[in-house]
Amino acid sequence: MFLVDDILLSPIHGVVWLGRQIQDAAEKEQAGESDRITAQLSELYMKLETGQITEAEFDAQEKALLDRLDRIQETAAPIAAEEKPKQAGKKAPGGKKPSTGRARSQRGKVHAGETVNHF
């Protein structure tokens, strides 16, 4: 039965694999674009420091580059938000859920002056 399922579902698996490949390529391209913009910003700062461009030219070019960088980061933020829930709920090695940092409950402990009824 599993062989039949694999044969029938292989086109779907192929489309899913192709979608993942396209998404990975797009993410790499975005990362490369942000690196290029950062390099251009560094170059722009150097030109300002050496006097090759004026403050007004610097401001205009810097604004354009920062706007492009913001747009890239805004499109990357939803992707990161989608990946985050996948990490939640994973178990730590040994089969235990990772600690959330909250204190454990005090259930079952008897405090001084309390009476406990056992039935």
C-alpha positions as CSV (number, residue, x, y, z in Angstrom):
1,M,0.0,0.0,0.0
2,F,2.9,2.4,0.8
3,L,4.3,1.9,-2.7
4,V,1.0,2.9,-4.3
5,D,0.9,6.0,-2.0
6,D,4.4,7.0,-3.0
7,I,3.6,6.6,-6.7
8,L,0.4,8.6,-6.4
9,L,1.9,11.4,-4.3
10,S,5.2,11.7,-6.1
11,P,4.0,14.7,-8.3
12,I,2.9,16.5,-5.1
13,H,6.2,15.8,-3.5
14,G,8.0,17.1,-6.6
15,V,6.0,20.4,-6.6
16,V,6.7,20.9,-2.8
17,W,10.4,20.2,-3.4
18,L,10.5,22.7,-6.3
19,G,8.7,25.3,-4.2
20,R,11.3,24.9,-1.4
21,Q,14.1,25.3,-3.9
22,I,12.6,28.5,-5.3
23,Q,12.1,29.8,-1.8
24,D,15.7,29.0,-0.8
25,A,17.1,30.7,-3.9
26,A,15.0,33.8,-3.2
27,E,16.2,34.0,0.4
28,K,19.8,33.7,-0.8
29,E,19.3,36.5,-3.3
30,Q,17.7,38.7,-0.7
31,A,20.7,38.1,1.6
32,G,23.1,38.9,-1.2
33,E,21.2,42.1,-2.0
34,S,21.3,43.3,1.6
35,D,25.1,42.7,1.6
36,R,25.5,44.7,-1.6
37,I,23.5,47.6,-0.1
38,T,25.6,47.5,3.1
39,A,28.8,47.6,1.0
40,Q,27.4,50.6,-1.0
41,L,26.6,52.4,2.3
42,S,30.2,51.8,3.5
43,E,31.5,53.2,0.2
44,L,29.2,56.1,0.4
45,Y,30.5,57.0,3.9
46,M,34.0,56.8,2.6
47,K,33.2,59.2,-0.2
48,L,31.7,61.6,2.3
49,E,34.8,61.4,4.6
50,T,37.2,62.0,1.7
51,G,35.2,64.9,0.3
52,Q,34.2,63.3,-3.0
53,I,30.5,64.0,-2.4
54,T,28.7,66.8,-0.6
55,E,26.4,66.4,2.4
56,A,23.3,66.8,0.3
57,E,24.4,64.1,-2.2
58,F,25.3,61.9,0.7
59,D,21.8,62.4,2.3
60,A,20.0,61.6,-0.9
61,Q,21.9,58.5,-1.7
62,E,21.9,57.3,1.9
63,K,18.1,57.7,2.0
64,A,17.6,55.7,-1.2
65,L,19.9,52.9,0.0
66,L,18.3,52.7,3.5
67,D,14.8,52.6,2.0
68,R,15.9,49.6,-0.2
69,L,17.4,47.9,2.8
70,D,14.2,48.5,4.9
71,R,12.1,47.0,2.1
72,I,14.3,43.9,2.0
73,Q,14.2,43.5,5.7
74,E,10.4,43.9,5.8
75,T,10.0,41.1,3.2
76,A,12.4,38.9,5.2
77,A,10.5,39.4,8.5
78,P,7.4,37.4,7.5
79,I,9.6,34.5,6.5
80,A,11.4,34.5,9.8
81,A,8.1,34.7,11.6
82,E,6.8,31.7,9.7
83,E,9.9,29.7,10.7
84,K,9.7,30.6,14.4
85,P,6.6,28.6,15.3
86,K,8.3,25.5,13.9
87,Q,10.9,25.8,16.6
88,A,8.4,26.1,19.4
89,G,7.3,22.9,21.1
90,K,10.4,21.0,20.1
91,K,11.7,18.6,22.7
92,A,15.2,18.9,24.1
93,P,17.6,15.9,23.9
94,G,16.3,13.2,26.2
95,G,12.7,13.7,25.3
96,K,12.0,16.6,27.7
97,K,10.5,19.9,26.6
98,P,13.0,22.8,27.0
99,S,12.5,24.9,30.1
100,T,10.5,28.1,29.7
101,G,12.1,29.7,32.7
102,R,8.9,29.7,34.7
103,A,9.0,28.5,38.3
104,R,7.4,25.1,38.9
105,S,4.1,25.0,40.7
106,Q,3.9,24.5,44.4
107,R,1.1,21.9,44.0
108,G,1.3,19.1,46.5
109,K,3.4,20.9,49.1
110,V,2.0,21.6,52.5
111,H,2.7,24.9,54.1
112,A,3.0,25.5,57.8
113,G,-0.3,25.9,59.6
114,E,-2.3,24.1,56.8
115,T,-4.2,20.9,57.3
116,V,-4.4,18.2,54.7
117,N,-7.3,15.9,54.3
118,H,-6.5,12.5,52.7
119,F,-9.5,10.4,51.6
